């Protein structure tokens, strides 16, 4: 009997104590059968509680994992958005700087042309832009080597231009 009581304590421990308290309160006609049913029912409820506890632990772990995954996804989206913004800003600044460079280059060309005009105008006092000018006698003396084209040379240039115009297919523009 001693071994049996040790076995019962070892296997059932606190629940056997609770079962005996319950038997003493109820005082059933067959206490052994009542004790057997109570222990059987207790074991089912204990198993259900343990399964429920394990399920809660698993759900909490899944929820925590899902939260971490969602946070990582949000961080990745945020980083991707920041990278896109950074690339967009760099692209805009490159475009703006290249447009500024092109604009500056285009902008300086008229200024250079204007400066050249001013230099040529400063060399010839009294020159009015857009009007044909005659060279002063002192300058024309240095250009005595230049000979105007002869009428034969002019006719030859005109004939060459006329031949080129006939070789161009109709519908395309003339080079002149």
Backbone as a printed PyTorch tensor [residue, N CA C, xyz], in Angstrom:
tensor([[[   0.8170,   -1.1810,    0.0000],
         [   0.0000,    0.0000,    0.0000],
         [   0.8680,    1.2560,    0.0000]],

        [[   2.0310,    1.1360,    0.6270],
         [   2.9240,    2.2880,    0.6890],
         [   3.4170,    2.6570,   -0.7070]],

        [[   3.7540,    1.6650,   -1.5130],
         [   4.2230,    1.9150,   -2.8740],
         [   3.1290,    2.5640,   -3.7040]],

        [[   1.9100,    2.0980,   -3.4630],
         [   0.7900,    2.6590,   -4.2220],
         [   0.5960,    4.1340,   -3.8810]],

        [[   0.6900,    4.4550,   -2.6030],
         [   0.5160,    5.8600,   -2.2180],
         [   1.6570,    6.7250,   -2.7630]],

        [[   2.8810,    6.2130,   -2.7900],
         [   4.0070,    6.9540,   -3.3860],
         [   3.7770,    7.1650,   -4.8820]],

        [[   3.2950,    6.1040,   -5.5280],
         [   3.0210,    6.1950,   -6.9690],
         [   1.9550,    7.2490,   -7.2410]],

        [[   0.8820,    7.2200,   -6.4410],
         [  -0.2110,    8.1750,   -6.6220],
         [   0.2670,    9.6020,   -6.3760]],

        [[   1.0940,    9.8210,   -5.3610],
         [   1.6360,   11.1600,   -5.0990],
         [   2.4960,   11.6230,   -6.2610]],

        [[   3.3200,   10.6970,   -6.7430],
         [   4.2360,   11.0450,   -7.8270],
         [   3.4790,   11.3770,   -9.1080]],

        [[   2.4900,   10.5590,   -9.4560],
         [   1.7700,   10.7560,  -10.7210],
         [   0.6970,   11.8320,  -10.6210]],

        [[  -0.0110,   11.8780,   -9.5010],
         [  -1.1500,   12.7930,   -9.4230],
         [  -0.9070,   13.9830,   -8.5080]],

        [[  -0.0660,   13.8700,   -7.5580],
         [   0.3290,   14.9630,   -6.6890],
         [  -0.8040,   15.8410,   -6.2270]],

        [[  -0.7810,   17.1280,   -6.6410],
         [  -1.7580,   18.1280,   -6.1840],
         [  -3.1780,   17.7990,   -6.6150]],

        [[  -3.3410,   17.2060,   -7.7810],
         [  -4.7060,   16.9500,   -8.2430],
         [  -5.3650,   15.8660,   -7.3770]],

        [[  -4.5740,   14.9070,   -6.8650],
         [  -5.1400,   13.8810,   -5.9780],
         [  -5.5970,   14.5260,   -4.6720]],

        [[  -4.8320,   15.4680,   -4.1870],
         [  -5.2110,   16.1850,   -2.9720],
         [  -6.5140,   16.9340,   -3.2110]],

        [[  -6.6080,   17.6100,   -4.3560],
         [  -7.8440,   18.3370,   -4.6990],
         [  -9.0110,   17.3600,   -4.8450]],

        [[  -8.7520,   16.1820,   -5.4380],
         [  -9.8170,   15.1810,   -5.6350],
         [ -10.3440,   14.6700,   -4.2960]],

        [[  -9.4410,   14.4010,   -3.3690],
         [  -9.8690,   13.9150,   -2.0510],
         [ -10.6660,   14.9790,   -1.3010]],

        [[ -10.2620,   16.2460,   -1.4540],
         [ -11.0280,   17.3380,   -0.8390],
         [ -12.4320,   17.3600,   -1.4320]],

        [[ -12.5460,   17.1830,   -2.7250],
         [ -13.8370,   17.2020,   -3.4170],
         [ -14.7100,   16.0180,   -2.9570]],

        [[ -14.1050,   14.8450,   -2.8180],
         [ -14.8510,   13.6570,   -2.3520],
         [ -15.3780,   13.9000,   -0.9360]],

        [[ -14.5610,   14.5110,   -0.0930],
         [ -14.9780,   14.7770,    1.2870],
         [ -16.1450,   15.7600,    1.3290]],

        [[ -16.1410,   16.7690,    0.4030],
         [ -17.2380,   17.7530,    0.3790],
         [ -18.5360,   17.1120,   -0.1080]],

        [[ -18.4660,   16.3450,   -1.1790],
         [ -19.6670,   15.8220,   -1.8280],
         [ -20.2070,   14.5920,   -1.0690]],

        [[ -19.3650,   13.7660,   -0.5410],
         [ -19.7220,   12.5340,    0.1500],
         [ -20.6150,   11.6570,   -0.7230]],

        [[ -20.0460,   11.2330,   -1.8720],
         [ -20.8500,   10.3750,   -2.7570],
         [ -21.0640,    8.9690,   -2.1540]],

        [[ -22.0470,    8.2290,   -2.7050],
         [ -22.3150,    6.8840,   -2.2050],
         [ -21.1660,    5.9440,   -2.5450]],

        [[ -20.5270,    6.1510,   -3.7150],
         [ -19.3530,    5.3370,   -4.0990],
         [ -18.1640,    6.2880,   -4.2830]],

        [[ -17.3990,    6.5400,   -3.2340],
         [ -16.3060,    7.5170,   -3.3140],
         [ -15.1990,    7.1080,   -4.2910]],

        [[ -14.9390,    5.8220,   -4.4600],
         [ -13.8760,    5.3830,   -5.3690],
         [ -14.2710,    5.6980,   -6.8140]],

        [[ -15.5010,    5.3900,   -7.1840],
         [ -15.9700,    5.6900,   -8.5570],
         [ -15.9760,    7.2050,   -8.7880]],

        [[ -16.4430,    7.9460,   -7.7820],
         [ -16.4580,    9.4210,   -7.9060],
         [ -15.0350,    9.9530,   -8.1000]],

        [[ -14.1070,    9.4260,   -7.3200],
         [ -12.6990,    9.8360,   -7.4260],
         [ -12.1450,    9.5070,   -8.8160]],

        [[ -12.4710,    8.3380,   -9.3480],
         [ -11.9980,    7.9290,  -10.6830],
         [ -12.5400,    8.8880,  -11.7460]],

        [[ -13.8410,    9.2030,  -11.6980],
         [ -14.4350,   10.1490,  -12.6750],
         [ -13.8170,   11.5450,  -12.5330]],

        [[ -13.6340,   11.9700,  -11.2850],
         [ -13.0580,   13.3080,  -11.0630],
         [ -11.6440,   13.3860,  -11.6350]],

        [[ -10.8290,   12.3700,  -11.3800],
         [  -9.4560,   12.3530,  -11.9010],
         [  -9.4530,   12.3030,  -13.4370]],

        [[ -10.3600,   11.4690,  -13.9970],
         [ -10.4410,   11.3710,  -15.4620],
         [ -10.8240,   12.7320,  -16.0590]],

        [[ -11.8350,   13.3600,  -15.4830],
         [ -12.2780,   14.6790,  -15.9670],
         [ -11.1710,   15.7240,  -15.7770]],

        [[ -10.5130,   15.6530,  -14.6310],
         [  -9.4290,   16.6000,  -14.3470],
         [  -8.2970,   16.4580,  -15.3750]],

        [[  -7.9930,   15.2010,  -15.7210],
         [  -6.9300,   14.9760,  -16.7040],
         [  -7.3190,   15.5770,  -18.0550]],

        [[  -8.5810,   15.4220,  -18.4880],
         [  -9.0460,   16.0080,  -19.7590],
         [  -8.9460,   17.5310,  -19.7140]],

        [[  -9.3990,   18.1230,  -18.6220],
         [  -9.3510,   19.5860,  -18.5270],
         [  -7.9110,   20.0840,  -18.4420]],

        [[  -7.0560,   19.3290,  -17.7510],
         [  -5.6440,   19.7280,  -17.6530],
         [  -4.9920,   19.6700,  -19.0390]],

        [[  -5.2970,   18.5920,  -19.7870],
         [  -4.7710,   18.4810,  -21.1490],
         [  -5.2750,   19.6350,  -22.0220]],

        [[  -6.5560,   19.9560,  -21.9210],
         [  -7.1400,   21.0550,  -22.7100],
         [  -6.4870,   22.3840,  -22.3320]],

        [[  -6.2790,   22.5820,  -21.0090],
         [  -5.6080,   23.8140,  -20.5720],
         [  -4.1860,   23.8990,  -21.1220]],

        [[  -3.4630,   22.7820,  -21.0930],
         [  -2.0890,   22.7660,  -21.6030],
         [  -2.0700,   23.0380,  -23.1120]],

        [[  -2.9980,   22.4010,  -23.8460],
         [  -3.0800,   22.6550,  -25.2960],
         [  -3.4120,   24.1200,  -25.5690]],

        [[  -4.3360,   24.6490,  -24.7770],
         [  -4.7250,   26.0550,  -24.9260],
         [  -3.5300,   26.9700,  -24.6380]],

        [[  -2.7770,   26.6430,  -23.5950],
         [  -1.5930,   27.4310,  -23.2410],
         [  -0.5510,   27.3750,  -24.3670]],

        [[  -0.3230,   26.1640,  -24.8960],
         [   0.6400,   26.0110,  -25.9930],
         [   0.1860,   26.7850,  -27.2380]],

        [[  -1.1160,   26.7310,  -27.5080],
         [  -1.6670,   27.4590,  -28.6660],
         [  -1.4870,   28.9680,  -28.4890]],

        [[  -1.7320,   29.4570,  -27.2680],
         [  -1.5320,   30.8810,  -26.9970],
         [  -0.0720,   31.2760,  -27.1950]],

        [[   0.8390,   30.4230,  -26.7130],
         [   2.2710,   30.7030,  -26.8860],
         [   2.6190,   30.7550,  -28.3730]],

        [[   2.1070,   29.7600,  -29.1200],
         [   2.3890,   29.7200,  -30.5620],
         [   1.8090,   30.9530,  -31.2700]],

        [[   0.5650,   31.3230,  -30.9190],
         [  -0.0510,   32.5040,  -31.5300],
         [   0.7320,   33.7730,  -31.1950]],

        [[   1.1850,   33.8750,  -29.9510],
         [   1.9750,   35.0440,  -29.5640],
         [   3.2850,   35.0870,  -30.3450]],

        [[   3.9420,   33.9360,  -30.4950],
         [   5.1830,   33.8890,  -31.2740],
         [   4.9290,   34.2780,  -32.7330]],

        [[   3.8340,   33.7520,  -33.3060],
         [   3.4950,   34.1000,  -34.6910],
         [   3.1880,   35.5880,  -34.8190]],

        [[   2.4600,   36.1250,  -33.8360],
         [   2.1300,   37.5470,  -33.8570],
         [   3.4000,   38.3970,  -33.7650]],

        [[   4.2910,   38.0240,  -32.8350],
         [   5.5560,   38.7570,  -32.6920],
         [   6.3760,   38.6770,  -33.9750]],

        [[   6.4170,   37.4840,  -34.5610],
         [   7.1500,   37.3010,  -35.8200],
         [   6.5360,   38.1570,  -36.9240]],

        [[   5.2070,   38.1700,  -36.9710],
         [   4.5080,   38.9800,  -37.9710],
         [   4.8010,   40.4670,  -37.7700]],

        [[   4.8180,   40.8990,  -36.5040],
         [   5.1280,   42.3080,  -36.2120],
         [   6.5460,   42.6550,  -36.6370]],

        [[   7.4980,   41.7630,  -36.3260],
         [   8.8890,   42.0110,  -36.7400],
         [   8.9940,   42.0630,  -38.2660]],

        [[   8.2910,   41.1370,  -38.9250],
         [   8.3130,   41.1090,  -40.3930],
         [   7.7050,   42.3920,  -40.9650]],

        [[   6.6010,   42.8320,  -40.3810],
         [   5.9490,   44.0640,  -40.8340],
         [   6.8690,   45.2660,  -40.6120]],

        [[   7.5370,   45.3020,  -39.4510],
         [   8.4750,   46.3930,  -39.1710],
         [   9.6220,   46.3930,  -40.1740]],

        [[  10.1380,   45.2050,  -40.4790],
         [  11.2270,   45.1010,  -41.4560],
         [  10.7490,   45.5720,  -42.8310]],

        [[   9.5440,   45.1640,  -43.2140],
         [   8.9840,   45.5870,  -44.4980],
         [   8.8340,   47.0990,  -44.5320]],

        [[   8.3330,   47.6720,  -43.4400],
         [   8.1820,   49.1270,  -43.3740],
         [   9.5400,   49.8220,  -43.4550]],

        [[  10.5330,   49.2600,  -42.7570],
         [  11.8720,   49.8550,  -42.8080],
         [  12.4300,   49.7860,  -44.2240]],

        [[  12.2360,   48.6390,  -44.8860],
         [  12.7250,   48.4940,  -46.2600],
         [  12.0090,   49.4610,  -47.1940]],

        [[  10.6880,   49.5950,  -47.0180],
         [   9.9370,   50.5510,  -47.8410],
         [  10.4380,   51.9680,  -47.5950]],

        [[  10.6820,   52.2910,  -46.3210],
         [  11.1670,   53.6270,  -45.9720],
         [  12.5360,   53.8720,  -46.5990]],

        [[  13.4290,   52.8690,  -46.4860],
         [  14.7590,   53.0100,  -47.0860],
         [  14.6630,   53.1480,  -48.5990]],

        [[  13.7800,   52.3400,  -49.2180],
         [  13.6030,   52.4170,  -50.6740],
         [  13.0870,   53.7970,  -51.0620]],

        [[  12.1190,   54.3170,  -50.2900],
         [  11.5710,   55.6370,  -50.5740],
         [  12.6570,   56.7000,  -50.4360]],

        [[  13.4690,   56.5840,  -49.3700],
         [  14.5510,   57.5540,  -49.1700],
         [  15.5680,   57.4740,  -50.3000]],

        [[  15.8790,   56.2540,  -50.7490],
         [  16.8290,   56.0950,  -51.8600],
         [  16.2500,   56.7100,  -53.1310]],

        [[  14.9490,   56.4840,  -53.3780],
         [  14.3120,   57.0740,  -54.5570],
         [  14.3530,   58.5910,  -54.4730]],

        [[  14.0740,   59.1340,  -53.2780],
         [  14.1110,   60.5870,  -53.1190],
         [  15.5220,   61.1100,  -53.3520]],

        [[  16.5140,   60.3970,  -52.8040],
         [  17.9040,   60.8130,  -52.9670],
         [  18.2980,   60.7680,  -54.4430]],

        [[  17.9560,   59.6610,  -55.1170],
         [  18.2780,   59.5380,  -56.5480],
         [  17.5510,   60.6080,  -57.3500]],

        [[  16.2830,   60.8600,  -56.9810],
         [  15.4960,   61.8760,  -57.6840],
         [  16.1390,   63.2510,  -57.5090]],

        [[  16.5720,   63.5630,  -56.2680],
         [  17.2180,   64.8560,  -56.0150],
         [  18.5300,   64.9580,  -56.7770]],

        [[  19.3130,   63.8530,  -56.7830],
         [  20.5800,   63.8660,  -57.5190],
         [  20.3260,   64.0450,  -59.0080]],

        [[  19.3000,   63.3510,  -59.5300],
         [  18.9670,   63.4620,  -60.9470],
         [  18.5400,   64.8860,  -61.2770]],

        [[  17.7200,   65.4680,  -60.3930],
         [  17.2770,   66.8450,  -60.6230],
         [  18.4650,   67.7930,  -60.5720]],

        [[  19.3510,   67.6060,  -59.5740],
         [  20.4980,   68.5150,  -59.4690],
         [  21.4340,   68.3400,  -60.6600]],

        [[  21.6010,   67.0820,  -61.1340],
         [  22.4290,   66.8670,  -62.3250],
         [  21.7880,   67.5360,  -63.5330]],

        [[  20.4700,   67.3650,  -63.6780],
         [  19.7630,   67.9610,  -64.8080],
         [  19.8640,   69.4740,  -64.7440]],

        [[  19.6330,   70.0220,  -63.5470],
         [  19.7000,   71.4740,  -63.3920],
         [  21.1090,   71.9650,  -63.6870]],

        [[  22.1280,   71.2570,  -63.1470],
         [  23.4990,   71.7230,  -63.3680],
         [  23.8860,   71.5810,  -64.8340]],

        [[  23.4390,   70.4810,  -65.4970],
         [  23.7750,   70.3410,  -66.9180],
         [  23.0200,   71.3790,  -67.7390]],

        [[  21.7600,   71.6740,  -67.3420],
         [  21.0180,   72.7150,  -68.0610],
         [  21.6710,   74.0700,  -67.8350]],

        [[  22.1560,   74.3020,  -66.5930],
         [  22.8420,   75.5660,  -66.3250],
         [  24.0920,   75.6630,  -67.1820]],

        [[  24.8280,   74.5400,  -67.2670],
         [  26.0530,   74.5370,  -68.0670],
         [  25.7220,   74.8150,  -69.5230]],

        [[  24.7000,   74.1020,  -70.0520],
         [  24.2980,   74.3240,  -71.4460],
         [  23.8210,   75.7530,  -71.6160]],

        [[  23.0120,   76.2280,  -70.6580],
         [  22.5000,   77.5890,  -70.7390],
         [  23.6480,   78.5850,  -70.7010]],

        [[  24.6050,   78.3240,  -69.7980],
         [  25.7520,   79.2300,  -69.6950],
         [  26.5430,   79.2120,  -70.9990]],

        [[  26.7140,   78.0080,  -71.5780],
         [  27.4640,   77.9180,  -72.8320],
         [  26.6990,   78.6320,  -73.9380]],

        [[  25.3670,   78.3620,  -74.0010],
         [  24.5630,   79.0180,  -75.0300],
         [  24.5080,   80.5190,  -74.7750]],

        [[  24.4500,   80.8770,  -73.5020],
         [  24.3290,   82.2720,  -73.1320],
         [  25.6070,   83.0450,  -73.4690]],

        [[  26.7560,   82.3930,  -73.3830],
         [  28.0120,   83.1000,  -73.6500],
         [  28.2620,   83.2750,  -75.1400]],

        [[  27.6770,   82.4150,  -75.9680],
         [  27.9000,   82.5410,  -77.4150],
         [  27.4110,   83.8870,  -77.9410]],

        [[  26.1810,   84.3180,  -77.6120],
         [  25.7590,   85.6430,  -78.0810],
         [  26.6370,   86.7530,  -77.5090]],

        [[  27.0890,   86.5600,  -76.2580],
         [  27.9520,   87.5760,  -75.6670],
         [  29.2860,   87.6470,  -76.3990]],

        [[  29.8130,   86.4720,  -76.7710],
         [  31.0750,   86.4520,  -77.5130],
         [  30.8980,   87.1310,  -78.8680]],

        [[  29.7750,   86.8110,  -79.5370],
         [  29.5090,   87.4300,  -80.8470],
         [  29.3880,   88.9420,  -80.6900]],

        [[  28.6900,   89.3520,  -79.6310],
         [  28.5030,   90.7800,  -79.3880],
         [  29.8500,   91.4500,  -79.1190]],

        [[  30.7090,   90.7750,  -78.3510],
         [  32.0310,   91.3310,  -78.0600],
         [  32.8450,   91.4710,  -79.3410]],

        [[  32.7560,   90.4540,  -80.2140],
         [  33.4790,   90.5350,  -81.4920],
         [  32.9540,   91.6960,  -82.3320]],

        [[  31.6250,   91.8740,  -82.3340],
         [  31.0430,   92.9940,  -83.0840],
         [  31.5490,   94.3140,  -82.5130]],

        [[  31.5620,   94.3940,  -81.1760],
         [  32.0050,   95.6310,  -80.5440],
         [  33.4650,   95.9270,  -80.8930]],

        [[  34.2950,   94.8680,  -80.8870],
         [  35.7030,   95.0670,  -81.2390],
         [  35.8400,   95.5620,  -82.6750]],

        [[  35.0460,   94.9520,  -83.5850],
         [  35.1500,   95.3680,  -84.9920],
         [  34.5950,   96.7820,  -85.1640]],

        [[  33.5680,   97.1220,  -84.3800],
         [  33.0010,   98.4630,  -84.4790],
         [  33.9570,   99.4990,  -83.9010]],

        [[  34.6870,   99.1200,  -82.8530],
         [  35.6410,  100.0630,  -82.2660],
         [  36.7830,  100.3400,  -83.2320]],

        [[  37.1200,   99.3590,  -84.0440],
         [  38.1890,   99.5420,  -85.0360],
         [  37.7560,  100.4540,  -86.1670]],

        [[  36.4680,  100.5500,  -86.4340],
         [  35.9500,  101.3850,  -87.5290],
         [  35.0200,  102.4240,  -86.9350]],

        [[  35.5020,  103.6380,  -86.6600],
         [  34.6570,  104.6710,  -86.0550],
         [  33.5690,  105.1260,  -87.0240]],

        [[  32.4180,  105.4560,  -86.4610],
         [  31.3190,  105.9820,  -87.2620],
         [  30.5800,  104.8970,  -88.0330]],

        [[  30.7360,  103.6370,  -87.6600],
         [  30.0760,  102.5460,  -88.3790],
         [  28.6960,  102.3490,  -87.7850]],

        [[  27.7060,  102.2270,  -88.6380],
         [  26.3400,  101.9830,  -88.1990],
         [  26.0000,  100.5490,  -88.5880]],

        [[  25.6000,   99.7120,  -87.6160],
         [  25.2970,   98.3230,  -87.9400],
         [  24.1580,   98.2420,  -88.9480]],

        [[  24.2900,   97.3090,  -89.8920],
         [  23.2490,   97.0790,  -90.8770],
         [  23.4130,   97.9030,  -92.1360]],

        [[  24.2780,   98.8750,  -92.1490],
         [  24.4860,   99.6820,  -93.3520],
         [  25.8140,   99.3080,  -93.9800]],

        [[  25.8630,   99.2160,  -95.3140],
         [  27.1430,   98.9050,  -95.9580],
         [  28.1160,  100.0560,  -95.7360]],

        [[  29.3460,   99.6990,  -95.4580],
         [  30.3640,  100.7050,  -95.1560],
         [  31.4250,  100.7040,  -96.2480]],

        [[  31.9710,  101.8490,  -96.4690],
         [  33.0900,  101.9590,  -97.4030],
         [  34.3440,  102.1130,  -96.5810]],

        [[  35.3560,  101.4210,  -96.9910],
         [  36.6160,  101.4840,  -96.2660],
         [  37.2420,  102.8410,  -96.4800]],

        [[  37.8530,  103.4230,  -95.4560],
         [  38.5480,  104.6970,  -95.6250],
         [  39.7130,  104.5150,  -96.5900]],

        [[  40.1170,  105.5870,  -97.2400],
         [  41.1710,  105.4820,  -98.2430],
         [  42.4550,  104.8870,  -97.6950]],

        [[  42.7950,  105.1200,  -96.4400],
         [  44.0510,  104.5930,  -95.9010],
         [  44.0110,  103.0680,  -95.8470]],

        [[  42.8240,  102.4690,  -95.5340],
         [  42.7160,  101.0150,  -95.4520],
         [  42.6780,  100.3920,  -96.8350]],

        [[  42.0350,  101.0440,  -97.7980],
         [  41.9080,  100.4530,  -99.1340],
         [  43.2520,  100.4080,  -99.8410]],

        [[  44.1790,  101.2250,  -99.4390],
         [  45.4970,  101.2080, -100.0670],
         [  46.2050,   99.9050,  -99.7490]],

        [[  45.9800,   99.3280,  -98.5550],
         [  46.6190,   98.0710,  -98.1820],
         [  45.9730,   96.8770,  -98.8520]],

        [[  44.7930,   97.0370,  -99.4300],
         [  44.0850,   95.9310, -100.0490],
         [  44.1690,   95.9930, -101.5610]],

        [[  45.1600,   96.5730, -102.0970],
         [  45.3010,   96.7140, -103.5490],
         [  45.5150,   95.3700, -104.2170]],

        [[  45.9580,   94.3430, -103.4810],
         [  46.2070,   93.0280, -104.0620],
         [  44.9120,   92.3030, -104.3970]],

        [[  43.8280,   92.6540, -103.7970],
         [  42.5710,   91.9330, -103.9990],
         [  41.9580,   92.3400, -105.3150]],

        [[  41.5690,   91.3290, -106.0880],
         [  40.9370,   91.5880, -107.3830],
         [  39.5200,   91.0660, -107.3450]],

        [[  38.5410,   91.8470, -107.7500],
         [  37.1650,   91.3570, -107.7900],
         [  37.0440,   90.2600, -108.8480]],

        [[  36.0710,   89.3190, -108.6950],
         [  35.9230,   88.2470, -109.6800],
         [  35.5540,   88.8160, -111.0550]],

        [[  36.0930,   88.1730, -112.0490],
         [  35.8120,   88.5960, -113.4240],
         [  34.4420,   88.1000, -113.8150]],

        [[  33.8380,   88.6740, -114.8520],
         [  32.5250,   88.2000, -115.3000],
         [  32.5610,   86.7250, -115.6870]],

        [[  33.6950,   86.2370, -116.2170],
         [  33.7800,   84.8190, -116.5930],
         [  33.6990,   83.9350, -115.3450]],

        [[  34.3950,   84.3540, -114.2650],
         [  34.3600,   83.5720, -113.0250],
         [  32.9470,   83.5690, -112.4320]],

        [[  32.2640,   84.6990, -112.5070],
         [  30.8950,   84.7680, -112.0060],
         [  29.9810,   83.8580, -112.8060]],

        [[  30.1290,   83.8420, -114.1410],
         [  29.3090,   82.9770, -114.9910],
         [  29.5740,   81.5070, -114.6740]],

        [[  30.8540,   81.1580, -114.4400],
         [  31.2170,   79.7770, -114.1180],
         [  30.5630,   79.3520, -112.7910]],

        [[  30.5880,   80.2240, -111.7610],
         [  29.9690,   79.9160, -110.4650],
         [  28.4620,   79.7490, -110.6130]],

        [[  27.8440,   80.5970, -111.4410],
         [  26.4020,   80.5300, -111.6590],
         [  26.0320,   79.2430, -112.3790]],

        [[  26.8240,   78.8270, -113.3550],
         [  26.5560,   77.6030, -114.0950],
         [  26.7030,   76.3910, -113.1720]],

        [[  27.7080,   76.4000, -112.3090],
         [  27.9220,   75.3060, -111.3650],
         [  26.7320,   75.2050, -110.4090]],

        [[  26.2630,   76.3310, -109.9290],
         [  25.1040,   76.3580, -109.0330],
         [  23.8710,   75.8160, -109.7570]],

        [[  23.7160,   76.1460, -111.0190],
         [  22.5740,   75.7010, -111.8100],
         [  22.6190,   74.1810, -111.9950]],

        [[  23.8080,   73.5960, -112.2320],
         [  23.9490,   72.1510, -112.4000],
         [  23.6100,   71.4220, -111.1000]],

        [[  24.0750,   71.9460, -109.9950],
         [  23.8050,   71.3190, -108.6990],
         [  22.3130,   71.3520, -108.4190]],

        [[  21.6430,   72.4270, -108.7530],
         [  20.2110,   72.5540, -108.5140],
         [  19.4410,   71.5190, -109.3140]],

        [[  19.8930,   71.1540, -110.5200],
         [  19.1960,   70.1530, -111.3310],
         [  19.4210,   68.7440, -110.8010]],

        [[  20.5290,   68.5000, -110.1330],
         [  20.8210,   67.1720, -109.6070],
         [  20.0320,   66.8690, -108.3310]],

        [[  19.5400,   67.8700, -107.6540],
         [  18.7750,   67.6670, -106.4240],
         [  17.3860,   67.1900, -106.8090]],

        [[  16.9140,   66.0570, -106.2370],
         [  15.5870,   65.5460, -106.5910],
         [  14.5100,   66.5570, -106.2220]],

        [[  13.4250,   66.5170, -106.9900],
         [  12.3240,   67.4470, -106.7210],
         [  11.6820,   67.0830, -105.3890]],

        [[  11.2330,   68.0570, -104.6810],
         [  10.6300,   67.8380, -103.3660],
         [  11.6150,   68.0810, -102.2420]],

        [[  12.9200,   68.0360, -102.5200],
         [  13.8900,   68.3540, -101.4700],
         [  14.3130,   69.7880, -101.6410]],

        [[  14.8430,   70.3380, -100.5970],
         [  15.1640,   71.7630, -100.6150],
         [  16.4950,   72.0000, -101.2980]],

        [[  16.6090,   73.1280, -101.9130],
         [  17.8480,   73.5390, -102.5720],
         [  18.8380,   73.9600, -101.5030]],

        [[  20.1530,   73.7160, -101.7260],
         [  21.1230,   74.0800, -100.7040],
         [  21.2630,   75.5750, -100.5340]],

        [[  20.8090,   76.3960, -101.4440],
         [  20.9930,   77.8400, -101.3020],
         [  19.8740,   78.5000, -100.5670]]])
